[in-house]
């Protein structure tokens, strides 16, 4: 598994969220429209990026996963940050780190675990939240895995979802 590519993905995801944090703030309507969901998620991801940056260039997949889990948990802001940290934890714990290839099967398993831990972080999960997004993305990844799509096709399908 290519740790340097995953590091770049984490950084890119954080930047994309930061670029759109105002849009995400406006989307937040549950349980009350507090207007800080995008901000809290962005701050949580920034903590992940800092933790990942502190890793040596020779970091293993296990070290990267541990850094993402630790960074997201320690940097979680607000309810949305806590939920995001559990989604990231689920993803990291769901990855088969022994595999050489990060493929659609691996992504599907990781996202399935993200759904499980993300939903467990909320007392009464409600449709129309980040949990719905991760569930929908997980379903797409599972379909891609069944169809044996390559990594680029899988990631494109997920992004389109």
C-alpha positions as CSV (number, residue, x, y, z in Angstrom):
1,X,0.0,0.0,0.0
2,X,1.5,3.3,-1.0
3,X,1.6,5.5,2.1
4,X,2.8,8.6,0.2
5,X,-0.2,8.5,-2.0
6,X,-2.5,8.1,1.0
7,X,-0.8,11.0,2.7
8,X,-1.5,13.2,-0.4
9,X,-5.1,12.0,-0.4
10,X,-5.5,13.1,3.3
11,X,-4.0,16.5,2.6
12,X,-6.2,17.0,-0.5
13,X,-9.3,15.9,1.3
14,X,-8.6,18.3,4.1
15,X,-8.0,21.2,1.7
16,X,-11.2,20.4,-0.3
17,X,-13.2,20.4,3.0
18,X,-11.6,23.7,4.0
19,X,-12.4,25.2,0.7
20,X,-16.0,24.3,1.1
21,X,-16.5,24.7,4.8
22,X,-18.9,27.6,4.4
23,X,-21.0,25.5,2.1
24,X,-21.1,22.7,4.6
25,X,-21.9,25.2,7.4
26,X,-25.0,26.2,5.4
27,X,-26.1,22.6,4.9
28,X,-26.2,21.8,8.6
29,X,-29.8,21.6,9.7
30,X,-29.8,18.7,12.3
31,X,-30.5,18.7,15.1
32,X,-30.3,22.5,15.0
33,X,-28.9,24.8,12.3
34,X,-25.8,25.8,14.3
35,X,-23.8,26.8,11.2
36,X,-20.5,25.3,12.3
37,X,-20.4,21.8,11.0
38,X,-18.1,22.6,8.1
39,X,-15.8,24.5,10.4
40,X,-15.7,21.8,13.0
41,X,-15.0,19.1,10.3
42,X,-12.3,21.2,8.7
43,X,-10.6,21.8,12.0
44,X,-10.7,18.0,12.7
45,X,-9.2,17.3,9.4
46,X,-6.4,19.9,9.9
47,X,-5.5,18.0,13.1
48,X,-5.3,14.8,11.0
49,X,-3.0,16.5,8.5
50,X,-0.7,17.8,11.2
51,X,-0.4,14.3,12.8
52,X,0.3,12.7,9.4
53,X,2.9,15.4,8.5
54,X,4.8,14.5,11.7
55,X,5.3,10.9,10.5
56,X,8.7,9.9,9.0
57,X,8.9,9.6,5.3
58,X,9.3,5.8,5.8
59,X,6.0,5.5,7.8
60,X,4.2,2.2,7.4
61,X,0.5,1.8,6.6
62,X,-0.1,0.9,10.3
63,X,1.7,4.1,11.4
64,X,-0.4,6.2,9.0
65,X,-3.6,4.6,10.2
66,X,-2.6,5.3,13.8
67,X,-1.8,8.9,13.0
68,X,-5.2,9.5,11.3
69,X,-7.0,7.9,14.2
70,X,-5.1,9.8,16.8
71,X,-5.2,13.1,15.0
72,X,-8.9,12.9,14.3
73,X,-9.8,11.9,17.9
74,X,-7.6,14.5,19.5
75,X,-8.6,17.2,17.1
76,X,-12.3,16.5,16.9
77,X,-14.3,19.6,17.2
78,X,-18.0,19.6,18.0
79,X,-20.4,16.7,17.3
80,X,-19.6,16.7,13.6
81,X,-15.8,16.4,14.4
82,X,-16.5,13.5,16.7
83,X,-18.6,11.7,14.1
84,X,-16.0,12.4,11.4
85,X,-13.3,11.0,13.7
86,X,-15.2,7.8,14.1
87,X,-15.8,7.6,10.4
88,X,-12.0,8.0,9.8
89,X,-11.3,5.5,12.6
90,X,-13.7,3.0,11.0
91,X,-12.0,3.5,7.6
92,X,-8.5,3.0,9.0
93,X,-9.4,0.0,11.1
94,X,-11.3,-1.5,8.1
95,X,-8.3,-1.3,5.7
96,X,-6.4,-4.5,5.1
97,X,-2.9,-3.0,5.6
98,X,-1.2,-6.3,4.6
99,X,-2.2,-6.0,1.0
100,X,0.2,-4.4,-1.5
101,X,-2.7,-2.9,-3.6
102,X,-5.3,-0.5,-2.3
103,X,-8.2,-1.7,-4.4
104,X,-11.9,-1.4,-4.6
105,X,-12.4,-4.4,-2.3
106,X,-10.2,-2.8,0.4
107,X,-12.1,0.6,0.0
108,X,-15.5,-1.1,0.3
109,X,-14.5,-3.0,3.5
110,X,-13.0,0.2,5.0
111,X,-16.1,2.2,4.2
112,X,-18.4,-0.5,5.5
113,X,-16.5,-0.2,8.8
114,X,-16.8,3.6,8.6
115,X,-20.6,3.3,8.5
116,X,-20.6,1.0,11.5
117,X,-18.4,3.2,13.7
118,X,-19.9,6.5,12.5
119,X,-23.5,5.3,13.2
120,X,-22.4,3.9,16.6
121,X,-21.1,7.4,17.5
122,X,-24.6,8.9,17.4
123,X,-27.3,8.0,19.8
124,X,-30.1,8.2,17.3
125,X,-28.7,8.3,13.7
126,X,-30.9,10.4,11.4
127,X,-31.1,10.3,7.7
128,X,-29.9,13.3,5.7
129,X,-26.7,13.8,7.7
130,X,-23.0,12.9,7.1
131,X,-24.0,9.4,8.1
132,X,-26.3,9.1,5.1
133,X,-23.4,10.4,2.9
134,X,-21.0,7.7,4.2
135,X,-23.7,5.0,3.8
136,X,-24.3,6.0,0.2
137,X,-20.6,6.1,-0.6
138,X,-20.2,2.7,1.1
139,X,-22.9,1.2,-1.1
140,X,-21.2,2.6,-4.2
141,X,-17.8,1.2,-3.1
142,X,-19.4,-2.2,-2.5
143,X,-20.9,-2.1,-6.0
144,X,-17.5,-1.2,-7.5
145,X,-15.9,-4.1,-5.6
146,X,-18.5,-6.6,-6.8
147,X,-17.9,-5.3,-10.4
148,X,-14.1,-5.5,-9.8
149,X,-13.5,-1.9,-10.9
150,X,-10.0,-0.6,-10.6
151,X,-9.0,2.0,-8.1
152,X,-9.4,5.0,-10.4
153,X,-12.9,3.9,-11.4
154,X,-13.9,3.3,-7.8
155,X,-12.7,6.6,-6.6
156,X,-14.4,8.4,-9.5
157,X,-17.7,6.6,-8.7
158,X,-17.3,7.5,-5.0
159,X,-16.6,11.2,-5.9
160,X,-19.6,11.3,-8.2
161,X,-21.9,9.9,-5.5
